[in-house]
Amino acid sequence: MAIIITEECINCGACEVECPNNAIYEGSDDWRYKDGTELVGDISLIDGTHINADLPQKPLSDEFYYIVPNKCTECKGFHEEPQCAAVCPVDCCVPDKNNIESEEELLIKKKFMHNP
């Protein structure tokens, strides 16, 4: 499953620099699939959705840092544990029960973003 940042976030930014997929963004900042990945131009996501990786996407939060579920791999293939949760001083990076994925699915997503 992906990780989410709860409303307890103090906007310290410690998590953002730790994400190997660049899936964490400051509140109200646009995000892109290309950020921190090898995805560029027109792509087909794993679910079959067609999108341009270079185009900005709407922020998922206007108030605090957020994690893009389609880019979060829980650090599988990079680290033993989600780095955002490991460095968060207020423990607000938690599993997202609405985005449950197996380890195999997370590794496929990692490969898709970093070895297209």
C-alpha positions as CSV (number, residue, x, y, z in Angstrom):
1,M,0.0,0.0,0.0
2,A,1.1,3.6,-0.5
3,I,1.9,5.9,2.4
4,I,-0.1,9.0,3.2
5,I,0.8,12.1,5.2
6,T,-1.9,12.8,7.8
7,E,-3.1,16.2,9.0
8,E,-0.7,16.1,11.9
9,C,2.0,17.1,9.4
10,I,4.0,20.1,10.6
11,N,5.4,20.9,7.1
12,C,9.0,20.4,8.1
13,G,9.9,18.9,4.7
14,A,12.1,16.1,6.2
15,C,10.2,13.5,4.2
16,E,10.4,15.1,0.8
17,V,14.2,14.8,0.3
18,E,14.2,11.1,1.4
19,C,11.7,9.8,-1.2
20,P,13.5,7.9,-4.0
21,N,10.6,8.3,-6.3
22,N,10.0,12.0,-5.7
23,A,6.5,11.2,-4.7
24,I,6.3,13.7,-1.9
25,Y,5.3,17.3,-2.6
26,E,4.8,20.4,-0.6
27,G,1.2,21.4,-0.1
28,S,-0.3,23.3,-3.1
29,D,2.6,22.4,-5.3
30,D,1.8,20.8,-8.7
31,W,3.4,17.4,-9.3
32,R,4.5,15.5,-12.4
33,Y,5.1,11.8,-13.2
34,K,8.6,12.8,-14.6
35,D,9.8,14.3,-11.3
36,G,12.4,11.9,-9.9
37,T,11.7,9.2,-12.5
38,E,12.7,8.2,-16.0
39,L,9.2,8.8,-17.3
40,V,9.0,11.5,-20.0
41,G,6.5,12.5,-22.7
42,D,3.4,10.4,-23.4
43,I,3.2,7.3,-21.3
44,S,0.7,4.6,-20.4
45,L,0.4,4.0,-16.7
46,I,0.3,0.5,-15.3
47,D,-3.5,0.8,-15.1
48,G,-3.7,1.7,-18.8
49,T,-4.3,5.4,-18.3
50,H,-2.6,7.6,-21.0
51,I,-0.9,10.7,-19.7
52,N,1.9,13.1,-20.5
53,A,4.6,12.6,-17.8
54,D,5.8,16.2,-18.3
55,L,2.4,17.9,-17.6
56,P,1.7,19.3,-14.1
57,Q,-1.0,17.5,-12.1
58,K,-3.2,19.2,-9.4
59,P,-1.9,19.1,-5.8
60,L,-3.5,16.5,-3.6
61,S,-3.3,18.9,-0.6
62,D,-3.2,22.6,-0.3
63,E,-2.4,22.6,3.4
64,F,0.5,20.2,4.1
65,Y,2.9,17.8,2.3
66,Y,1.3,15.0,0.4
67,I,2.4,11.7,-1.3
68,V,1.2,10.8,-4.8
69,P,-0.1,7.2,-4.5
70,N,0.8,6.4,-8.1
71,K,4.4,7.2,-7.4
72,C,4.8,5.7,-3.9
73,T,6.4,2.3,-3.7
74,E,7.0,2.4,0.0
75,C,10.7,2.5,-0.9
76,K,10.5,-1.1,-2.1
77,G,13.6,-1.9,-4.2
78,F,15.5,1.0,-2.6
79,H,15.3,0.6,1.2
80,E,14.0,-1.8,3.9
81,E,11.4,0.6,5.1
82,P,9.5,3.7,3.9
83,Q,12.1,6.5,4.4
84,C,9.4,9.2,4.9
85,A,8.1,7.4,7.9
86,A,11.6,6.8,9.3
87,V,12.5,10.5,9.3
88,C,9.1,12.0,10.2
89,P,9.4,13.8,13.6
90,V,5.7,13.6,14.3
91,D,4.9,10.1,12.8
92,C,2.4,11.4,10.3
93,C,3.6,9.2,7.4
94,V,1.4,6.1,7.7
95,P,0.1,3.3,5.5
96,D,-2.8,4.3,3.3
97,K,-5.5,1.8,3.8
98,N,-7.3,3.1,0.6
99,N,-4.3,2.2,-1.6
100,I,-3.3,-1.4,-0.8
101,E,-0.7,-3.0,-3.0
102,S,1.4,-6.1,-2.6
103,E,5.2,-6.0,-2.5
104,E,5.2,-7.4,-6.1
105,E,2.9,-4.6,-7.3
106,L,5.1,-2.0,-5.6
107,L,8.3,-3.5,-7.3
108,I,6.5,-3.5,-10.7
109,K,5.7,0.2,-10.1
110,K,9.3,0.9,-9.2
111,K,10.6,-0.8,-12.3
112,F,8.0,1.1,-14.4
113,M,9.1,4.5,-13.1
114,H,12.9,3.8,-13.2
115,N,13.4,1.4,-16.1
116,P,10.8,2.3,-18.7
